[in-house]
Amino acid sequence: MSREDLIKFEGKVSDITGGGNYVVFLDNGMTITARISGKMKKFKIRIIVGDRVTVGVSPYDPSHGLITHRQKLN
C-alpha cells in the first residue's frame, strides 16, 4: 500500500515511546501509535510532545499510522 492510499488525520503528539514510536491523539478522539515516515527520517525532522502532525492511517488497521508531516507553529 502506498502513502497516497492512506487516510489522512490531524492530531497532536501526546507521548514518545521507545523504538521511534509516538502516541498521537487525533482530532476525532482516537488515540493511535505512529512511526515517522522515511522522508522525515532522511531530512532529520524532529518531533516532540505537543507538535501538531498529519498521520496517514491504513483503512485495514486503524490502530497505528505513519507520521507524514509536522505542522509549523506561527
CHARMM-style PDB file with segment names, atoms N, HN, CA, C and O in Angstrom:
ATOM      1  N   MET     1       0.846  -1.171   0.000  1.00  0.00      PROA
ATOM      2  CA  MET     1       0.000   0.000   0.000  1.00  0.00      PROA
ATOM      3  C   MET     1       0.896   1.239   0.000  1.00  0.00      PROA
ATOM      4  O   MET     1       1.810   1.348   0.817  1.00  0.00      PROA
ATOM      5  N   SER     2       0.637   2.152  -0.898  1.00  0.00      PROA
ATOM      6  HN  SER     2      -0.106   2.063  -1.562  1.00  0.00      PROA
ATOM      7  CA  SER     2       1.453   3.348  -0.995  1.00  0.00      PROA
ATOM      8  C   SER     2       0.963   4.420  -0.025  1.00  0.00      PROA
ATOM      9  O   SER     2      -0.108   4.301   0.570  1.00  0.00      PROA
ATOM     10  N   ARG     3       1.759   5.451   0.117  1.00  0.00      PROA
ATOM     11  HN  ARG     3       2.629   5.547  -0.367  1.00  0.00      PROA
ATOM     12  CA  ARG     3       1.431   6.530   1.036  1.00  0.00      PROA
ATOM     13  C   ARG     3       0.183   7.300   0.581  1.00  0.00      PROA
ATOM     14  O   ARG     3      -0.515   7.884   1.411  1.00  0.00      PROA
ATOM     15  N   GLU     4      -0.101   7.307  -0.714  1.00  0.00      PROA
ATOM     16  HN  GLU     4       0.466   6.833  -1.388  1.00  0.00      PROA
ATOM     17  CA  GLU     4      -1.283   8.005  -1.226  1.00  0.00      PROA
ATOM     18  C   GLU     4      -2.580   7.286  -0.867  1.00  0.00      PROA
ATOM     19  O   GLU     4      -3.642   7.909  -0.866  1.00  0.00      PROA
ATOM     20  N   ASP     5      -2.520   5.985  -0.560  1.00  0.00      PROA
ATOM     21  HN  ASP     5      -1.657   5.478  -0.560  1.00  0.00      PROA
ATOM     22  CA  ASP     5      -3.709   5.213  -0.219  1.00  0.00      PROA
ATOM     23  C   ASP     5      -4.137   5.370   1.234  1.00  0.00      PROA
ATOM     24  O   ASP     5      -5.214   4.909   1.613  1.00  0.00      PROA
ATOM     25  N   LEU     6      -3.311   6.011   2.051  1.00  0.00      PROA
ATOM     26  HN  LEU     6      -2.436   6.386   1.743  1.00  0.00      PROA
ATOM     27  CA  LEU     6      -3.615   6.154   3.466  1.00  0.00      PROA
ATOM     28  C   LEU     6      -4.664   7.237   3.701  1.00  0.00      PROA
ATOM     29  O   LEU     6      -4.769   8.189   2.928  1.00  0.00      PROA
ATOM     30  N   ILE     7      -5.435   7.083   4.769  1.00  0.00      PROA
ATOM     31  HN  ILE     7      -5.350   6.310   5.397  1.00  0.00      PROA
ATOM     32  CA  ILE     7      -6.422   8.084   5.164  1.00  0.00      PROA
ATOM     33  C   ILE     7      -5.715   9.100   6.056  1.00  0.00      PROA
ATOM     34  O   ILE     7      -5.061   8.720   7.027  1.00  0.00      PROA
ATOM     35  N   LYS     8      -5.842  10.390   5.736  1.00  0.00      PROA
ATOM     36  HN  LYS     8      -6.373  10.698   4.947  1.00  0.00      PROA
ATOM     37  CA  LYS     8      -5.139  11.448   6.460  1.00  0.00      PROA
ATOM     38  C   LYS     8      -5.963  11.941   7.640  1.00  0.00      PROA
ATOM     39  O   LYS     8      -7.159  12.203   7.512  1.00  0.00      PROA
ATOM     40  N   PHE     9      -5.303  12.065   8.801  1.00  0.00      PROA
ATOM     41  HN  PHE     9      -4.332  11.852   8.905  1.00  0.00      PROA
ATOM     42  CA  PHE     9      -5.902  12.621  10.005  1.00  0.00      PROA
ATOM     43  C   PHE     9      -4.945  13.636  10.600  1.00  0.00      PROA
ATOM     44  O   PHE     9      -3.729  13.521  10.445  1.00  0.00      PROA
ATOM     45  N   GLU    10      -5.492  14.620  11.277  1.00  0.00      PROA
ATOM     46  HN  GLU    10      -6.480  14.713  11.403  1.00  0.00      PROA
ATOM     47  CA  GLU    10      -4.698  15.598  12.013  1.00  0.00      PROA
ATOM     48  C   GLU    10      -4.714  15.201  13.483  1.00  0.00      PROA
ATOM     49  O   GLU    10      -5.712  14.677  13.978  1.00  0.00      PROA
ATOM     50  N   GLY    11      -3.606  15.451  14.180  1.00  0.00      PROA
ATOM     51  HN  GLY    11      -2.795  15.877  13.777  1.00  0.00      PROA
ATOM     52  CA  GLY    11      -3.555  15.099  15.588  1.00  0.00      PROA
ATOM     53  C   GLY    11      -2.420  15.790  16.304  1.00  0.00      PROA
ATOM     54  O   GLY    11      -1.692  16.596  15.725  1.00  0.00      PROA
ATOM     55  N   LYS    12      -2.283  15.459  17.580  1.00  0.00      PROA
ATOM     56  HN  LYS    12      -2.875  14.804  18.050  1.00  0.00      PROA
ATOM     57  CA  LYS    12      -1.266  16.059  18.432  1.00  0.00      PROA
ATOM     58  C   LYS    12      -0.483  14.941  19.108  1.00  0.00      PROA
ATOM     59  O   LYS    12      -1.074  13.995  19.629  1.00  0.00      PROA
ATOM     60  N   VAL    13       0.839  15.043  19.103  1.00  0.00      PROA
ATOM     61  HN  VAL    13       1.319  15.811  18.680  1.00  0.00      PROA
ATOM     62  CA  VAL    13       1.687  14.034  19.733  1.00  0.00      PROA
ATOM     63  C   VAL    13       1.537  14.165  21.247  1.00  0.00      PROA
ATOM     64  O   VAL    13       1.778  15.229  21.816  1.00  0.00      PROA
ATOM     65  N   SER    14       1.134  13.064  21.894  1.00  0.00      PROA
ATOM     66  HN  SER    14       0.938  12.199  21.432  1.00  0.00      PROA
ATOM     67  CA  SER    14       0.910  13.109  23.333  1.00  0.00      PROA
ATOM     68  C   SER    14       1.974  12.369  24.124  1.00  0.00      PROA
ATOM     69  O   SER    14       2.118  12.614  25.322  1.00  0.00      PROA
ATOM     70  N   ASP    15       2.733  11.463  23.490  1.00  0.00      PROA
ATOM     71  HN  ASP    15       2.616  11.264  22.517  1.00  0.00      PROA
ATOM     72  CA  ASP    15       3.755  10.712  24.206  1.00  0.00      PROA
ATOM     73  C   ASP    15       4.752  10.141  23.203  1.00  0.00      PROA
ATOM     74  O   ASP    15       4.408   9.857  22.055  1.00  0.00      PROA
ATOM     75  N   ILE    16       5.991   9.978  23.657  1.00  0.00      PROA
ATOM     76  HN  ILE    16       6.270  10.209  24.589  1.00  0.00      PROA
ATOM     77  CA  ILE    16       7.024   9.348  22.847  1.00  0.00      PROA
ATOM     78  C   ILE    16       7.396   8.039  23.531  1.00  0.00      PROA
ATOM     79  O   ILE    16       7.841   8.038  24.678  1.00  0.00      PROA
ATOM     80  N   THR    17       7.215   6.933  22.829  1.00  0.00      PROA
ATOM     81  HN  THR    17       6.854   6.935  21.897  1.00  0.00      PROA
ATOM     82  CA  THR    17       7.597   5.640  23.371  1.00  0.00      PROA
ATOM     83  C   THR    17       8.895   5.195  22.722  1.00  0.00      PROA
ATOM     84  O   THR    17       9.359   5.837  21.780  1.00  0.00      PROA
ATOM     85  N   GLY    18       9.479   4.135  23.191  1.00  0.00      PROA
ATOM     86  HN  GLY    18       9.102   3.613  23.956  1.00  0.00      PROA
ATOM     87  CA  GLY    18      10.751   3.671  22.670  1.00  0.00      PROA
ATOM     88  C   GLY    18      10.651   3.135  21.254  1.00  0.00      PROA
ATOM     89  O   GLY    18       9.573   2.779  20.779  1.00  0.00      PROA
ATOM     90  N   GLY    19      11.788   3.087  20.597  1.00  0.00      PROA
ATOM     91  HN  GLY    19      12.664   3.377  20.983  1.00  0.00      PROA
ATOM     92  CA  GLY    19      11.853   2.495  19.267  1.00  0.00      PROA
ATOM     93  C   GLY    19      11.321   3.378  18.163  1.00  0.00      PROA
ATOM     94  O   GLY    19      10.989   2.870  17.091  1.00  0.00      PROA
ATOM     95  N   GLY    20      11.224   4.676  18.375  1.00  0.00      PROA
ATOM     96  HN  GLY    20      11.493   5.089  19.245  1.00  0.00      PROA
ATOM     97  CA  GLY    20      10.734   5.577  17.335  1.00  0.00      PROA
ATOM     98  C   GLY    20       9.230   5.601  17.183  1.00  0.00      PROA
ATOM     99  O   GLY    20       8.727   6.072  16.163  1.00  0.00      PROA
ATOM    100  N   ASN    21       8.498   5.109  18.163  1.00  0.00      PROA
ATOM    101  HN  ASN    21       8.907   4.727  18.992  1.00  0.00      PROA
ATOM    102  CA  ASN    21       7.039   5.131  18.129  1.00  0.00      PROA
ATOM    103  C   ASN    21       6.511   6.329  18.908  1.00  0.00      PROA
ATOM    104  O   ASN    21       7.091   6.737  19.915  1.00  0.00      PROA
ATOM    105  N   TYR    22       5.420   6.877  18.435  1.00  0.00      PROA
ATOM    106  HN  TYR    22       4.949   6.546  17.618  1.00  0.00      PROA
ATOM    107  CA  TYR    22       4.781   8.025  19.063  1.00  0.00      PROA
ATOM    108  C   TYR    22       3.319   7.688  19.327  1.00  0.00      PROA
ATOM    109  O   TYR    22       2.698   6.944  18.568  1.00  0.00      PROA
ATOM    110  N   VAL    23       2.776   8.237  20.403  1.00  0.00      PROA
ATOM    111  HN  VAL    23       3.280   8.841  21.020  1.00  0.00      PROA
ATOM    112  CA  VAL    23       1.346   8.122  20.677  1.00  0.00      PROA
ATOM    113  C   VAL    23       0.723   9.447  20.234  1.00  0.00      PROA
ATOM    114  O   VAL    23       1.106  10.517  20.706  1.00  0.00      PROA
ATOM    115  N   VAL    24      -0.243   9.354  19.318  1.00  0.00      PROA
ATOM    116  HN  VAL    24      -0.554   8.485  18.934  1.00  0.00      PROA
ATOM    117  CA  VAL    24      -0.865  10.545  18.733  1.00  0.00      PROA
ATOM    118  C   VAL    24      -2.345  10.542  19.077  1.00  0.00      PROA
ATOM    119  O   VAL    24      -3.047   9.556  18.851  1.00  0.00      PROA
ATOM    120  N   PHE    25      -2.816  11.667  19.632  1.00  0.00      PROA
ATOM    121  HN  PHE    25      -2.246  12.468  19.816  1.00  0.00      PROA
ATOM    122  CA  PHE    25      -4.239  11.847  19.913  1.00  0.00      PROA
ATOM    123  C   PHE    25      -4.839  12.595  18.737  1.00  0.00      PROA
ATOM    124  O   PHE    25      -4.527  13.764  18.512  1.00  0.00      PROA
ATOM    125  N   LEU    26      -5.705  11.917  17.985  1.00  0.00      PROA
ATOM    126  HN  LEU    26      -5.958  10.967  18.169  1.00  0.00      PROA
ATOM    127  CA  LEU    26      -6.291  12.501  16.780  1.00  0.00      PROA
ATOM    128  C   LEU    26      -7.424  13.457  17.126  1.00  0.00      PROA
ATOM    129  O   LEU    26      -7.983  13.403  18.222  1.00  0.00      PROA
ATOM    130  N   ASP    27      -7.758  14.338  16.177  1.00  0.00      PROA
ATOM    131  HN  ASP    27      -7.304  14.382  15.288  1.00  0.00      PROA
ATOM    132  CA  ASP    27      -8.822  15.320  16.380  1.00  0.00      PROA
ATOM    133  C   ASP    27     -10.198  14.671  16.501  1.00  0.00      PROA
ATOM    134  O   ASP    27     -11.112  15.277  17.060  1.00  0.00      PROA
ATOM    135  N   ASN    28     -10.362  13.450  15.988  1.00  0.00      PROA
ATOM    136  HN  ASN    28      -9.619  12.958  15.534  1.00  0.00      PROA
ATOM    137  CA  ASN    28     -11.659  12.782  16.079  1.00  0.00      PROA
ATOM    138  C   ASN    28     -11.821  12.009  17.387  1.00  0.00      PROA
ATOM    139  O   ASN    28     -12.838  11.342  17.579  1.00  0.00      PROA
ATOM    140  N   GLY    29     -10.838  12.084  18.293  1.00  0.00      PROA
ATOM    141  HN  GLY    29     -10.012  12.625  18.137  1.00  0.00      PROA
ATOM    142  CA  GLY    29     -10.946  11.473  19.606  1.00  0.00      PROA
ATOM    143  C   GLY    29     -10.236  10.141  19.762  1.00  0.00      PROA
ATOM    144  O   GLY    29     -10.181   9.604  20.869  1.00  0.00      PROA
ATOM    145  N   MET    30      -9.693   9.594  18.686  1.00  0.00      PROA
ATOM    146  HN  MET    30      -9.738  10.030  17.787  1.00  0.00      PROA
ATOM    147  CA  MET    30      -8.980   8.323  18.763  1.00  0.00      PROA
ATOM    148  C   MET    30      -7.531   8.542  19.164  1.00  0.00      PROA
ATOM    149  O   MET    30      -6.958   9.599  18.901  1.00  0.00      PROA
ATOM    150  N   THR    31      -6.943   7.537  19.800  1.00  0.00      PROA
ATOM    151  HN  THR    31      -7.409   6.678  20.013  1.00  0.00      PROA
ATOM    152  CA  THR    31      -5.522   7.551  20.120  1.00  0.00      PROA
ATOM    153  C   THR    31      -4.864   6.384  19.398  1.00  0.00      PROA
ATOM    154  O   THR    31      -5.307   5.242  19.516  1.00  0.00      PROA
ATOM    155  N   ILE    32      -3.789   6.680  18.639  1.00  0.00      PROA
ATOM    156  HN  ILE    32      -3.429   7.608  18.543  1.00  0.00      PROA
ATOM    157  CA  ILE    32      -3.106   5.649  17.870  1.00  0.00      PROA
ATOM    158  C   ILE    32      -1.603   5.737  18.116  1.00  0.00      PROA
ATOM    159  O   ILE    32      -1.103   6.744  18.618  1.00  0.00      PROA
ATOM    160  N   THR    33      -0.892   4.674  17.757  1.00  0.00      PROA
ATOM    161  HN  THR    33      -1.298   3.856  17.349  1.00  0.00      PROA
ATOM    162  CA  THR    33       0.567   4.713  17.744  1.00  0.00      PROA
ATOM    163  C   THR    33       1.005   4.988  16.318  1.00  0.00      PROA
ATOM    164  O   THR    33       0.379   4.521  15.367  1.00  0.00      PROA
ATOM    165  N   ALA    34       2.082   5.747  16.173  1.00  0.00      PROA
ATOM    166  HN  ALA    34       2.591   6.126  16.946  1.00  0.00      PROA
ATOM    167  CA  ALA    34       2.531   6.123  14.833  1.00  0.00      PROA
ATOM    168  C   ALA    34       4.051   6.129  14.781  1.00  0.00      PROA
ATOM    169  O   ALA    34       4.727   6.305  15.795  1.00  0.00      PROA
ATOM    170  N   ARG    35       4.565   5.935  13.585  1.00  0.00      PROA
ATOM    171  HN  ARG    35       4.016   5.792  12.761  1.00  0.00      PROA
ATOM    172  CA  ARG    35       6.001   5.996  13.322  1.00  0.00      PROA
ATOM    173  C   ARG    35       6.272   7.146  12.356  1.00  0.00      PROA
ATOM    174  O   ARG    35       5.357   7.642  11.699  1.00  0.00      PROA
ATOM    175  N   ILE    36       7.526   7.563  12.276  1.00  0.00      PROA
ATOM    176  HN  ILE    36       8.269   7.159  12.810  1.00  0.00      PROA
ATOM    177  CA  ILE    36       7.912   8.641  11.363  1.00  0.00      PROA
ATOM    178  C   ILE    36       8.143   8.050   9.977  1.00  0.00      PROA
ATOM    179  O   ILE    36       8.675   6.948   9.849  1.00  0.00      PROA
ATOM    180  N   SER    37       7.743   8.780   8.941  1.00  0.00      PROA
ATOM    181  HN  SER    37       7.310   9.676   9.045  1.00  0.00      PROA
ATOM    182  CA  SER    37       7.962   8.319   7.575  1.00  0.00      PROA
ATOM    183  C   SER    37       9.448   8.404   7.222  1.00  0.00      PROA
ATOM    184  O   SER    37      10.218   9.082   7.902  1.00  0.00      PROA
ATOM    185  N   GLY    38       9.834   7.721   6.170  1.00  0.00      PROA
ATOM    186  HN  GLY    38       9.208   7.171   5.617  1.00  0.00      PROA
ATOM    187  CA  GLY    38      11.233   7.662   5.751  1.00  0.00      PROA
ATOM    188  C   GLY    38      11.804   9.000   5.339  1.00  0.00      PROA
ATOM    189  O   GLY    38      12.969   9.283   5.620  1.00  0.00      PROA
ATOM    190  N   LYS    39      11.016   9.828   4.680  1.00  0.00      PROA
ATOM    191  HN  LYS    39      10.070   9.598   4.452  1.00  0.00      PROA
ATOM    192  CA  LYS    39      11.496  11.150   4.261  1.00  0.00      PROA
ATOM    193  C   LYS    39      11.789  12.031   5.468  1.00  0.00      PROA
ATOM    194  O   LYS    39      12.743  12.809   5.448  1.00  0.00      PROA
ATOM    195  N   MET    40      10.972  11.917   6.528  1.00  0.00      PROA
ATOM    196  HN  MET    40      10.198  11.285   6.544  1.00  0.00      PROA
ATOM    197  CA  MET    40      11.203  12.717   7.728  1.00  0.00      PROA
ATOM    198  C   MET    40      12.472  12.244   8.441  1.00  0.00      PROA
ATOM    199  O   MET    40      13.200  13.058   9.008  1.00  0.00      PROA
ATOM    200  N   LYS    41      12.742  10.935   8.417  1.00  0.00      PROA
ATOM    201  HN  LYS    41      12.150  10.273   7.956  1.00  0.00      PROA
ATOM    202  CA  LYS    41      13.992  10.426   8.984  1.00  0.00      PROA
ATOM    203  C   LYS    41      15.185  10.903   8.166  1.00  0.00      PROA
ATOM    204  O   LYS    41      16.216  11.287   8.718  1.00  0.00      PROA
ATOM    205  N   LYS    42      15.035  10.874   6.845  1.00  0.00      PROA
ATOM    206  HN  LYS    42      14.198  10.562   6.396  1.00  0.00      PROA
ATOM    207  CA  LYS    42      16.124  11.248   5.955  1.00  0.00      PROA
ATOM    208  C   LYS    42      16.555  12.690   6.172  1.00  0.00      PROA
ATOM    209  O   LYS    42      17.751  12.982   6.203  1.00  0.00      PROA
ATOM    210  N   PHE    43      15.593  13.593   6.323  1.00  0.00      PROA
ATOM    211  HN  PHE    43      14.622  13.355   6.299  1.00  0.00      PROA
ATOM    212  CA  PHE    43      15.904  15.003   6.496  1.00  0.00      PROA
ATOM    213  C   PHE    43      15.987  15.422   7.966  1.00  0.00      PROA
ATOM    214  O   PHE    43      16.042  16.612   8.275  1.00  0.00      PROA
ATOM    215  N   LYS    44      15.994  14.427   8.877  1.00  0.00      PROA
ATOM    216  HN  LYS    44      15.949  13.460   8.626  1.00  0.00      PROA
ATOM    217  CA  LYS    44      16.199  14.624  10.315  1.00  0.00      PROA
ATOM    218  C   LYS    44      15.230  15.635  10.920  1.00  0.00      PROA
ATOM    219  O   LYS    44      15.633  16.532  11.661  1.00  0.00      PROA
ATOM    220  N   ILE    45      13.948  15.480  10.595  1.00  0.00      PROA
ATOM    221  HN  ILE    45      13.620  14.751   9.993  1.00  0.00      PROA
ATOM    222  CA  ILE    45      12.905  16.320  11.165  1.00  0.00      PROA
ATOM    223  C   ILE    45      12.541  15.750  12.519  1.00  0.00      PROA
ATOM    224  O   ILE    45      12.129  14.594  12.618  1.00  0.00      PROA
ATOM    225  N   ARG    46      12.689  16.547  13.560  1.00  0.00      PROA
ATOM    226  HN  ARG    46      13.023  17.486  13.480  1.00  0.00      PROA
ATOM    227  CA  ARG    46      12.447  16.099  14.926  1.00  0.00      PROA
ATOM    228  C   ARG    46      11.015  16.385  15.332  1.00  0.00      PROA
ATOM    229  O   ARG    46      10.449  17.415  14.964  1.00  0.00      PROA
ATOM    230  N   ILE    47      10.433  15.475  16.089  1.00  0.00      PROA
ATOM    231  HN  ILE    47      10.892  14.638  16.388  1.00  0.00      PROA
ATOM    232  CA  ILE    47       9.069  15.615  16.585  1.00  0.00      PROA
ATOM    233  C   ILE    47       9.117  15.489  18.096  1.00  0.00      PROA
ATOM    234  O   ILE    47       9.717  14.555  18.628  1.00  0.00      PROA
ATOM    235  N   ILE    48       8.487  16.429  18.788  1.00  0.00      PROA
ATOM    236  HN  ILE    48       8.000  17.188  18.356  1.00  0.00      PROA
ATOM    237  CA  ILE    48       8.447  16.394  20.245  1.00  0.00      PROA
ATOM    238  C   ILE    48       6.991  16.387  20.704  1.00  0.00      PROA
ATOM    239  O   ILE    48       6.078  16.589  19.903  1.00  0.00      PROA
ATOM    240  N   VAL    49       6.786  16.155  21.990  1.00  0.00      PROA
ATOM    241  HN  VAL    49       7.528  15.991  22.640  1.00  0.00      PROA
ATOM    242  CA  VAL    49       5.429  16.120  22.557  1.00  0.00      PROA
ATOM    243  C   VAL    49       4.788  17.494  22.390  1.00  0.00      PROA
ATOM    244  O   VAL    49       5.406  18.517  22.689  1.00  0.00      PROA
ATOM    245  N   GLY    50       3.552  17.511  21.913  1.00  0.00      PROA
ATOM    246  HN  GLY    50       3.050  16.680  21.671  1.00  0.00      PROA
ATOM    247  CA  GLY    50       2.818  18.750  21.701  1.00  0.00      PROA
ATOM    248  C   GLY    50       2.779  19.219  20.260  1.00  0.00      PROA
ATOM    249  O   GLY    50       2.024  20.136  19.938  1.00  0.00      PROA
ATOM    250  N   ASP    51       3.569  18.615  19.383  1.00  0.00      PROA
ATOM    251  HN  ASP    51       4.182  17.870  19.645  1.00  0.00      PROA
ATOM    252  CA  ASP    51       3.574  19.002  17.971  1.00  0.00      PROA
ATOM    253  C   ASP    51       2.288  18.552  17.284  1.00  0.00      PROA
ATOM    254  O   ASP    51       1.758  17.480  17.577  1.00  0.00      PROA
ATOM    255  N   ARG    52       1.794  19.379  16.373  1.00  0.00      PROA
ATOM    256  HN  ARG    52       2.224  20.250  16.135  1.00  0.00      PROA
ATOM    257  CA  ARG    52       0.663  19.013  15.525  1.00  0.00      PROA
ATOM    258  C   ARG    52       1.216  18.285  14.311  1.00  0.00      PROA
ATOM    259  O   ARG    52       2.150  18.763  13.667  1.00  0.00      PROA
ATOM    260  N   VAL    53       0.639  17.126  13.996  1.00  0.00      PROA
ATOM    261  HN  VAL    53      -0.119  16.737  14.519  1.00  0.00      PROA
ATOM    262  CA  VAL    53       1.144  16.293  12.903  1.00  0.00      PROA
ATOM    263  C   VAL    53      -0.012  15.812  12.032  1.00  0.00      PROA
ATOM    264  O   VAL    53      -1.171  15.803  12.446  1.00  0.00      PROA
ATOM    265  N   THR    54       0.340  15.416  10.817  1.00  0.00      PROA
ATOM    266  HN  THR    54       1.282  15.424  10.480  1.00  0.00      PROA
ATOM    267  CA  THR    54      -0.580  14.744   9.916  1.00  0.00      PROA
ATOM    268  C   THR    54      -0.190  13.274   9.897  1.00  0.00      PROA
ATOM    269  O   THR    54       0.971  12.928   9.678  1.00  0.00      PROA
ATOM    270  N   VAL    55      -1.180  12.412  10.132  1.00  0.00      PROA
ATOM    271  HN  VAL    55      -2.123  12.693  10.310  1.00  0.00      PROA
ATOM    272  CA  VAL    55      -0.934  10.981  10.229  1.00  0.00      PROA
ATOM    273  C   VAL    55      -1.713  10.270   9.130  1.00  0.00      PROA
ATOM    274  O   VAL    55      -2.901  10.523   8.934  1.00  0.00      PROA
ATOM    275  N   GLY    56      -1.033   9.381   8.420  1.00  0.00      PROA
ATOM    276  HN  GLY    56      -0.067   9.176   8.579  1.00  0.00      PROA
ATOM    277  CA  GLY    56      -1.690   8.527   7.445  1.00  0.00      PROA
ATOM    278  C   GLY    56      -2.022   7.196   8.095  1.00  0.00      PROA
ATOM    279  O   GLY    56      -1.138   6.523   8.626  1.00  0.00      PROA
ATOM    280  N   VAL    57      -3.306   6.807   8.056  1.00  0.00      PROA
ATOM    281  HN  VAL    57      -4.024   7.353   7.625  1.00  0.00      PROA
ATOM    282  CA  VAL    57      -3.764   5.588   8.712  1.00  0.00      PROA
ATOM    283  C   VAL    57      -4.290   4.629   7.650  1.00  0.00      PROA
ATOM    284  O   VAL    57      -5.022   5.028   6.744  1.00  0.00      PROA
ATOM    285  N   SER    58      -3.913   3.375   7.773  1.00  0.00      PROA
ATOM    286  HN  SER    58      -3.319   3.050   8.509  1.00  0.00      PROA
ATOM    287  CA  SER    58      -4.373   2.351   6.839  1.00  0.00      PROA
ATOM    288  C   SER    58      -5.856   2.060   7.086  1.00  0.00      PROA
ATOM    289  O   SER    58      -6.278   1.981   8.240  1.00  0.00      PROA
ATOM    290  N   PRO    59      -6.649   1.900   6.033  1.00  0.00      PROA
ATOM    291  CA  PRO    59      -8.058   1.558   6.232  1.00  0.00      PROA
ATOM    292  C   PRO    59      -8.242   0.135   6.764  1.00  0.00      PROA
ATOM    293  O   PRO    59      -9.316  -0.198   7.265  1.00  0.00      PROA
ATOM    294  N   TYR    60      -7.218  -0.703   6.661  1.00  0.00      PROA
ATOM    295  HN  TYR    60      -6.346  -0.432   6.254  1.00  0.00      PROA
ATOM    296  CA  TYR    60      -7.319  -2.084   7.110  1.00  0.00      PROA
ATOM    297  C   TYR    60      -7.014  -2.240   8.596  1.00  0.00      PROA
ATOM    298  O   TYR    60      -7.574  -3.117   9.253  1.00  0.00      PROA
ATOM    299  N   ASP    61      -6.130  -1.399   9.130  1.00  0.00      PROA
ATOM    300  HN  ASP    61      -5.675  -0.686   8.596  1.00  0.00      PROA
ATOM    301  CA  ASP    61      -5.763  -1.463  10.546  1.00  0.00      PROA
ATOM    302  C   ASP    61      -5.647  -0.041  11.090  1.00  0.00      PROA
ATOM    303  O   ASP    61      -4.569   0.551  11.031  1.00  0.00      PROA
ATOM    304  N   PRO    62      -6.734   0.514  11.616  1.00  0.00      PROA
ATOM    305  CA  PRO    62      -6.706   1.916  12.059  1.00  0.00      PROA
ATOM    306  C   PRO    62      -6.070   2.136  13.430  1.00  0.00      PROA
ATOM    307  O   PRO    62      -6.185   3.231  13.980  1.00  0.00      PROA
ATOM    308  N   SER    63      -5.405   1.131  13.998  1.00  0.00      PROA
ATOM    309  HN  SER    63      -5.311   0.241  13.551  1.00  0.00      PROA
ATOM    310  CA  SER    63      -4.812   1.304  15.328  1.00  0.00      PROA
ATOM    311  C   SER    63      -3.413   1.915  15.285  1.00  0.00      PROA
ATOM    312  O   SER    63      -2.918   2.373  16.314  1.00  0.00      PROA
ATOM    313  N   HSD    64      -2.765   1.934  14.119  1.00  0.00      PROA
ATOM    314  HN  HSD    64      -3.167   1.562  13.282  1.00  0.00      PROA
ATOM    315  CA  HSD    64      -1.459   2.583  14.026  1.00  0.00      PROA
ATOM    316  C   HSD    64      -1.327   3.273  12.671  1.00  0.00      PROA
ATOM    317  O   HSD    64      -2.040   2.963  11.717  1.00  0.00      PROA
ATOM    318  N   GLY    65      -0.384   4.224  12.620  1.00  0.00      PROA
ATOM    319  HN  GLY    65       0.196   4.476  13.395  1.00  0.00      PROA
ATOM    320  CA  GLY    65      -0.255   5.012  11.405  1.00  0.00      PROA
ATOM    321  C   GLY    65       1.173   5.445  11.141  1.00  0.00      PROA
ATOM    322  O   GLY    65       2.120   4.968  11.766  1.00  0.00      PROA
ATOM    323  N   LEU    66       1.299   6.371  10.189  1.00  0.00      PROA
ATOM    324  HN  LEU    66       0.529   6.759   9.681  1.00  0.00      PROA
ATOM    325  CA  LEU    66       2.581   6.870   9.722  1.00  0.00      PROA
ATOM    326  C   LEU    66       2.540   8.393   9.745  1.00  0.00      PROA
ATOM    327  O   LEU    66       1.690   9.000   9.094  1.00  0.00      PROA
ATOM    328  N   ILE    67       3.445   9.010  10.485  1.00  0.00      PROA
ATOM    329  HN  ILE    67       4.136   8.516  11.014  1.00  0.00      PROA
ATOM    330  CA  ILE    67       3.502  10.467  10.554  1.00  0.00      PROA
ATOM    331  C   ILE    67       4.149  10.957   9.271  1.00  0.00      PROA
ATOM    332  O   ILE    67       5.301  10.630   8.986  1.00  0.00      PROA
ATOM    333  N   THR    68       3.404  11.745   8.492  1.00  0.00      PROA
ATOM    334  HN  THR    68       2.468  12.011   8.723  1.00  0.00      PROA
ATOM    335  CA  THR    68       3.902  12.201   7.202  1.00  0.00      PROA
ATOM    336  C   THR    68       4.250  13.685   7.171  1.00  0.00      PROA
ATOM    337  O   THR    68       4.958  14.130   6.268  1.00  0.00      PROA
ATOM    338  N   HSD    69       3.763  14.463   8.145  1.00  0.00      PROA
ATOM    339  HN  HSD    69       3.187  14.102   8.879  1.00  0.00      PROA
ATOM    340  CA  HSD    69       4.005  15.901   8.109  1.00  0.00      PROA
ATOM    341  C   HSD    69       3.921  16.484   9.504  1.00  0.00      PROA
ATOM    342  O   HSD    69       3.013  16.148  10.264  1.00  0.00      PROA
ATOM    343  N   ARG    70       4.862  17.360   9.850  1.00  0.00      PROA
ATOM    344  HN  ARG    70       5.599  17.633   9.233  1.00  0.00      PROA
ATOM    345  CA  ARG    70       4.800  18.111  11.101  1.00  0.00      PROA
ATOM    346  C   ARG    70       4.453  19.541  10.742  1.00  0.00      PROA
ATOM    347  O   ARG    70       5.125  20.163   9.919  1.00  0.00      PROA
ATOM    348  N   GLN    71       3.401  20.064  11.360  1.00  0.00      PROA
ATOM    349  HN  GLN    71       2.855  19.559  12.029  1.00  0.00      PROA
ATOM    350  CA  GLN    71       2.921  21.389  11.010  1.00  0.00      PROA
ATOM    351  C   GLN    71       3.673  22.460  11.788  1.00  0.00      PROA
ATOM    352  O   GLN    71       3.961  22.310  12.975  1.00  0.00      PROA
ATOM    353  N   LYS    72       3.980  23.543  11.085  1.00  0.00      PROA
ATOM    354  HN  LYS    72       3.746  23.665  10.121  1.00  0.00      PROA
ATOM    355  CA  LYS    72       4.704  24.646  11.706  1.00  0.00      PROA
ATOM    356  C   LYS    72       3.754  25.485  12.544  1.00  0.00      PROA
ATOM    357  O   LYS    72       2.597  25.698  12.181  1.00  0.00      PROA
ATOM    358  N   LEU    73       4.269  25.956  13.673  1.00  0.00      PROA
ATOM    359  HN  LEU    73       5.209  25.783  13.967  1.00  0.00      PROA
ATOM    360  CA  LEU    73       3.508  26.871  14.514  1.00  0.00      PROA
ATOM    361  C   LEU    73       3.974  28.286  14.242  1.00  0.00      PROA
ATOM    362  O   LEU    73       5.175  28.555  14.220  1.00  0.00      PROA
ATOM    363  N   ASN    74       3.034  29.189  14.036  1.00  0.00      PROA
ATOM    364  HN  ASN    74       2.058  28.970  14.054  1.00  0.00      PROA
ATOM    365  CA  ASN    74       3.395  30.592  13.770  1.00  0.00      PROA
ATOM    366  C   ASN    74       3.385  31.400  15.020  1.00  0.00      PROA
ATOM    367  OT1 ASN    74       3.664  32.599  14.983  1.00  0.00      PROA
TER     368      ASN     74
END
